[in-house]
C-alpha cells in the first residue's frame, strides 16, 4: 500500500478511489492554465487521504501524434528522446508546485500499447470497428496526410485568410479541411492534394442510449450534461480512430502503416500509468477498472476536451468491458487580469517562471479561493492575488500563531495550558469539520476557504479582545494569558489542518512548530499540556515587485524564444534578415538547377563573369558579380542554382537572363550554391 494511504487502513468506512488529471502534451512547458487543473486535482486527493480514504492519483505525458513527431524532427532528436526530456520537465514543475502523483508516466509505454491493443481487439470482435476509404489532404512534399491543424487557408464561410483547417478564428465557422479555399500545408508550405486512404472507425452511435443515461447519472455537472445533449441532437458520428504513416504512435494490430489516433491511446494512458504503479506496488489493477467492484474512478479535465472524455472514452470502456468513470470533473480556463493569457503582455506564464519568483502555495491558495464545482473560467488578477494571500494566509492564519507563540515559549516553558479557556469557541472550530469536508468533497473549494477564513476572523477577534500582550504584564493574569495564547494556538492548529490539502508545505512547517501530526480527526480535540517549538515565520507576504518581475521575465522569455541570441560578429548580425514576405510571394520565385556550360571574363568589367547556363534544353546568359572569387575555368561544368523567372535585364555588356545564387559578403568571400550529386539541369528547387 502507498505510504500516502498507510493511515487509512484503520478506517472501517474507507473508500477506494483512483483519480487522474488530463495528460499534458509532450511538446511544450507547463503553464498556469495547466496548473489550475493539477492543483484542483491535488487538493481533492490530499483531502481524501486526510480523511483516511485509500486514494491513488496518476498522470502522464501525452506523447503521440504529428506535432510531437515534427517537433522532434525540428530538434534533430527522436520523438522518444524529446518526450522523455519533456516528461521530466513537466514532472519536476508539478512536484515543485507540491502536486503529488503516485505515478507520473508517459503514454509511449509497453503498458499503454498492450491495453490499447486489448481494447481495440475487444471492440473489433464485438463489431464496433469498421473501415472505409476516405479522401484527405496530403502533403506531396512531405509525403504525409495532414491533420486538421496542419492545414491553413481561406475560410470557406467568411473568406478570411490564413485560418486553421478545421475552424475560423474570425467568424467561428467549423468545416472540413477539404473545404478550405487555397489550402496549404503548415509543414512544408506546399499545396496539398486530395488522396484516398483506408481508415478505421469506432461506431460511437451504437452507444447513444448508454451515453444518454450515463451523462445524467450524476457523473457530470448538469451544465456539461446539457452541453453534451446538443451533440446528441446534432447526431453522433462514427469516430475515425486511425492515422496514416508517418505518425508517432502505436500501430493498429493486423495493419501496416496504420496507427491509433492520439485520442485513442491518450485516455488509455490513465489505465497504463495506474497499471505500471500496480505492478510495482502489488495492487489489484482490475479492482479499479473492471465492473462489479466498489472502487471509484474520477477524471479532472478542462472543458475543451469534454467531447473526448464524456462520449468517446466511456463508449470505448463500455464496448471493451471496462467500467465507466464515477465522475468527470470539468473546469474552466484561466484568464489573467480579466483577459485571455497573452504572451505579448507577459501573462502567458510558464510554471517554472512563476516558481523563480513566487511561492507556489500563493497560487494554490488563490486558485482554491476561486474554484467551485462549476465550469466558469478563473481569473488570476494579480492585484487581488497579492491582497488575498497577504490578508488571508499571512494576515489572518499565520498571524494567529505569531501573536501567541512567543508568550508560550518565553513565559510558560514552551507548553500549552492543560485547560481550554472557552470550550464553546473551540467546539465551533471543531464542529465546522463536517461542513468543510463536504465543501472539499463537492469541489466547492471557494466555500471551504470562506468558511475557514471566517473562523480565522473569530480567532483573531478573540485574541484582540483578550490582548495577551497587555495581560502578560499583570502578574495576577499569568494563567489567563497562558490559556488565551494556548487556545489561540489550538485554533491555529485546527485552521491549518483544514487548509492542509491546499497549502501542504505550510502545514508541514506548522507541524514542526506544533510538534504534532495534523489529522482530520485531530480537529475534534485541543492539545493540552503539549510542548511546542519556537515559532519561525511560516510565510512571507507577497511582494508586488516579484509579481512585476515575473511578468517581465515572461515577456523576455517570449522574446528569447522568438529571437535567438546572435553573435555580434556573425553573418546574421552583419546582414540581418529582410522584411517578412508571404508564402504566396515566395512561391512566385522559380529556382532551377543549372549547369555552367561556359564562363568567361567580361571586358572592362571589374566584378562580372559571363556565364552560359544549361537548363536542360534551354541556355541562358547571365552576368554574375563573382569575378573576385572565381576563375572562369574553375566554374565550367559545375551545377548551381539560378532564379529562372527573373525579368531579363539589359546591361551595357548584353542581356542578363536570370540570377545565380551565391552566399557571402563579397570580395573573395563569395560562394555559389552547388546542389548535391544527382540534381539535374532544369529541376525545380522547392
Secondary structure as GFF3:
##gff-version 3
##sequence-region A 1 686
A	DSSP	three_ten_helix	3	10	.	.	.	ID=ss1
A	DSSP	beta_strand	16	21	.	.	.	ID=ss2
A	DSSP	beta_strand	24	25	.	.	.	ID=ss3
A	DSSP	alpha_helix	32	50	.	.	.	ID=ss4
A	DSSP	beta_strand	54	62	.	.	.	ID=ss5
A	DSSP	alpha_helix	66	75	.	.	.	ID=ss6
A	DSSP	alpha_helix	79	96	.	.	.	ID=ss7
A	DSSP	beta_strand	103	106	.	.	.	ID=ss8
A	DSSP	alpha_helix	110	125	.	.	.	ID=ss9
A	DSSP	beta_strand	129	139	.	.	.	ID=ss10
A	DSSP	beta_strand	144	145	.	.	.	ID=ss11
A	DSSP	three_ten_helix	148	150	.	.	.	ID=ss12
A	DSSP	beta_strand	151	154	.	.	.	ID=ss13
A	DSSP	beta_strand	163	164	.	.	.	ID=ss14
A	DSSP	three_ten_helix	177	179	.	.	.	ID=ss15
A	DSSP	beta_strand	181	185	.	.	.	ID=ss16
A	DSSP	beta_strand	193	202	.	.	.	ID=ss17
A	DSSP	three_ten_helix	204	207	.	.	.	ID=ss18
A	DSSP	alpha_helix	208	215	.	.	.	ID=ss19
A	DSSP	alpha_helix	222	234	.	.	.	ID=ss20
A	DSSP	beta_strand	239	240	.	.	.	ID=ss21
A	DSSP	beta_strand	242	244	.	.	.	ID=ss22
A	DSSP	beta_strand	258	260	.	.	.	ID=ss23
A	DSSP	alpha_helix	262	281	.	.	.	ID=ss24
A	DSSP	alpha_helix	286	289	.	.	.	ID=ss25
A	DSSP	beta_strand	295	302	.	.	.	ID=ss26
A	DSSP	three_ten_helix	303	305	.	.	.	ID=ss27
A	DSSP	alpha_helix	306	307	.	.	.	ID=ss28
A	DSSP	pi_helix	308	312	.	.	.	ID=ss29
A	DSSP	alpha_helix	313	320	.	.	.	ID=ss30
A	DSSP	beta_strand	327	331	.	.	.	ID=ss31
A	DSSP	beta_strand	334	336	.	.	.	ID=ss32
A	DSSP	beta_strand	339	340	.	.	.	ID=ss33
A	DSSP	alpha_helix	351	355	.	.	.	ID=ss34
A	DSSP	alpha_helix	360	370	.	.	.	ID=ss35
A	DSSP	beta_strand	378	380	.	.	.	ID=ss36
A	DSSP	alpha_helix	382	388	.	.	.	ID=ss37
A	DSSP	pi_helix	389	398	.	.	.	ID=ss38
A	DSSP	alpha_helix	399	411	.	.	.	ID=ss39
A	DSSP	alpha_helix	423	431	.	.	.	ID=ss40
A	DSSP	alpha_helix	433	441	.	.	.	ID=ss41
A	DSSP	alpha_helix	445	466	.	.	.	ID=ss42
A	DSSP	alpha_helix	468	471	.	.	.	ID=ss43
A	DSSP	three_ten_helix	475	477	.	.	.	ID=ss44
A	DSSP	alpha_helix	478	499	.	.	.	ID=ss45
A	DSSP	alpha_helix	504	514	.	.	.	ID=ss46
A	DSSP	three_ten_helix	521	524	.	.	.	ID=ss47
A	DSSP	alpha_helix	544	562	.	.	.	ID=ss48
A	DSSP	alpha_helix	571	574	.	.	.	ID=ss49
A	DSSP	alpha_helix	583	587	.	.	.	ID=ss50
A	DSSP	beta_strand	591	601	.	.	.	ID=ss51
A	DSSP	beta_strand	609	614	.	.	.	ID=ss52
A	DSSP	beta_strand	619	624	.	.	.	ID=ss53
A	DSSP	alpha_helix	632	635	.	.	.	ID=ss54
A	DSSP	beta_strand	639	643	.	.	.	ID=ss55
A	DSSP	beta_strand	649	651	.	.	.	ID=ss56
A	DSSP	beta_strand	654	656	.	.	.	ID=ss57
A	DSSP	beta_strand	659	660	.	.	.	ID=ss58
A	DSSP	beta_strand	662	666	.	.	.	ID=ss59
A	DSSP	beta_strand	669	672	.	.	.	ID=ss60
A	DSSP	beta_strand	684	685	.	.	.	ID=ss61
###
